[in-house]
Structures are given as structure tokens and as C-alpha cells.
Amino acid sequence: MSSREGYSFDTIALHGGYDPKEDSSGARAVPIHQTTSYVFDDADHAARLFALEEAGNIYTRITNPTNSVLEQRVAALEGAEAGLATSSGMAAINLTALTLAEGGGEILSSKYIYGGTYNLFSTTLPKYGIETKFVDPHDLTAWKEGITEETKFLYLESPGNPTLDIVDIEAVAEIAHQNDLKLVVDNTFNTPYLSQPLKLGADVVVHSATKYIGGHGSSIGGVIVGSEELLFEMRTEGYRDTGPALSPMNAWLFIQGLETLSLRMERHSNNAFQVAQWLESHSQVEWVRYPGLESHPQYELAQKQQKHFGGMVCFGIKGGFNAGKKLINSVELCSLLANIGDTRTLIIHPASTTHEQLSAQEKEDAGISDNLIRLSIGIENVDDIIADLRQAFNKTVE
Ligand code: PLP
């Protein structure tokens, strides 16, 4: 399907970026082009490709036909002109930051973001002359007042990891554009099926494809989507020169994942909603955070900005840190690990694992309380997920 005009999301997820009639073999499934390099027609052809006078494949560190299908498909699903597949979500975020903050400057970022991104912004990028100011993403005045002469772009996650904050993308994009700046949104938790930040005014969307895009917990990768001009600059400069290309095998696995994205996101969302409601009525639960519950602080905004509410649920267990540890030691079906977006249900207690090294103040700033449990609800039968949590709660009070 080379023309994407007029097709619905589900059709693009299956056909976007690939037309069997345009492939020399006619293969119905997207082929894996597991090759490092491509034969030139002759010396002049090679020279034209190197001079960027003609589009074509030179070397898989720059382009690859399987990766191109993934790039075009995610771009089409997000409503973007172009895409770029990277070796991880962090590689996508880093390349975006290095490109937009070329020569140094400041990033103005929501403080409710994935810990790895927080570290990149607060610890690694300052070594290269890029500093970050973190703001409460719901405080529009803080966004406005945080912009200085040095600001290069604005950055947010919605929902944030792990706090599940829903940020008003339209409002923050307006502030960015009033100041001639771009807004970058990490859409990993929602995927384009639940929300499309570019349609709300964002300029660039980044993904950890490792999560719901792949869905099967088998591959690490990332995708950036945005304007043709920006993505061309990224590909022919930072991407080519620093080498964060995705392997074609992983691109192929992500394409398999995308084919069922809408089906999975609906099941993740339905299951998570039921688990969240069940948790809200549980006597050992202090609070529940899920964008589809009326108790969520940005419930109205979530209704407006999202199609469904996703697979992520957070809750606070009564009994604090020790109860949290005991609960995750007691689950049987849920897997205790540091990932999200798998078809299987995953659980983690951030205070004793992913955020263990942070000081009390840093944890508070990032919204991580000692009793917070993060669940990535899978697509199993929801009764089995609830039964596992029930038996784990019972063991926690024993
Ligand atoms: N963005 C979000 C919201 C994440 O949760 C993660 C990883 O957990 C990343 C980016 C980084 O992605 P990756 O692990 O693929 O590098």
C-alpha cells in the first residue's frame, strides 16, 4: 500500500508502507532485508547516492527497506510525514535531543517522565552542553516562564511513566509555538491508537517500540516521527554519524506487532480498566491511578485526548515500602520485571527497584511514593489477572 490516503487506522497498521506489487518477489508478508549494504548500478549511480542527489540504499546504518516499512507505517499511523527507526527508545530520544539542541542549550521538560530519559536529560546531556529545566507539566505558567533565550525544545510524556499524568498537549504546543519552539512528545504508553500528539499540535513524536508497538517483549527499538525536513536532517547527520540504526530483524518483529496494535490496545485498555476498578474497591489499596477512572486528576482531559485509557495502572498499597515488596514477591502470573507494554501482565515496585538509588526528595519530585506499585496489564483473561493479584494481597497480610 503505497498510497495511505483514505484508509483507516487498522488498515494502515496492516498495509502501511508496503505494496507487494512493488517488491521484486511479490512477497505478501514484508520481507526481512537482512543485509549490510546494497549493490550500485555503476560508479555514477554510487556517486549520486552519496551526494544525496538521488534516493536509494547505500548501507543499513542509514536506510534499509524493512526498516523503511516500519518507519512509513508508524509515520502514517501518527499522521506524520516521515519516520526514523532507531536501536532503542533511548536512542530515539537522544538523537532528537542532539538534533534539536544542536550546539548546546536548554530543554524544558515535564518532570513526570521515564527515569531513563530523566537521567539522559539531567546527567548525560549536560556533559555535552545541553541542560534541562524540569517543570510541573500541569502548570502552564511554569512552561511559559521556563522558556529562556537558551531553550531549544519542550518535552513531555502523556501518560507519564510511572505517574500516569495526562498532560494537555494542545496547550503546551501552543506555548512552544508562540516561542518558535518545537514540542516533542513521547507517545510510548499510548501508541498512536490511543492518541496522536501531532494532531494536537506536537512537532515530533518519539516511541520506545520495545513496548506496545512490538508488544511481544522480544525486541528493543525506537521510532521518531515528524516532518520530512527534520527527519532527513536527523538521518543524514546524527543518525548516519553516530550509528543508532535498528536491526532489520527487529524492524520486522515490530511490523508483526503493529499488525495487531489496535486489537491489543483495546484488550489492554479493557483489562486495565477492570483491574483498576477492582483495585479501587480493595481494602488493602490506599489509592489507584488510572486515566479511565473518575478519580484520576486529569480524567476530563483523558476523555478528550485519548481513544481508550491504556494498559498501565498504578496503585498505592497500604503498609508502605515493605508491603509493596511483599506483594511483588507473592505474584505468580504477573512477571516481576522492568518493562511495560508486553502482552503478558508485568509488575514492579519502583521504590525498591528502578528508583532505588534516588534520594527521598528525588523520588518525591518524580512522583514515586514508597507504596507505589506499577502494573502493565496484559491481554490474558482479566479474571486470571485479578485472581493472581487477590492471592498476592492475601499473602501480603499473612
Ligand atoms: N520512553 C518511555 C516512556 C519508556 O518507558 C522507556 C523505557 O521504559 C523509554 C522511553 C526507553 O525505551 P527503550 O528501553 O526502548 O530504550
Residues whose N, C-alpha, C, O or C-beta is under 5 A from the ligand:
A	BS01	PLP	S88 G89 M90 Y114 N161 D186 T188 S208 T210 G221
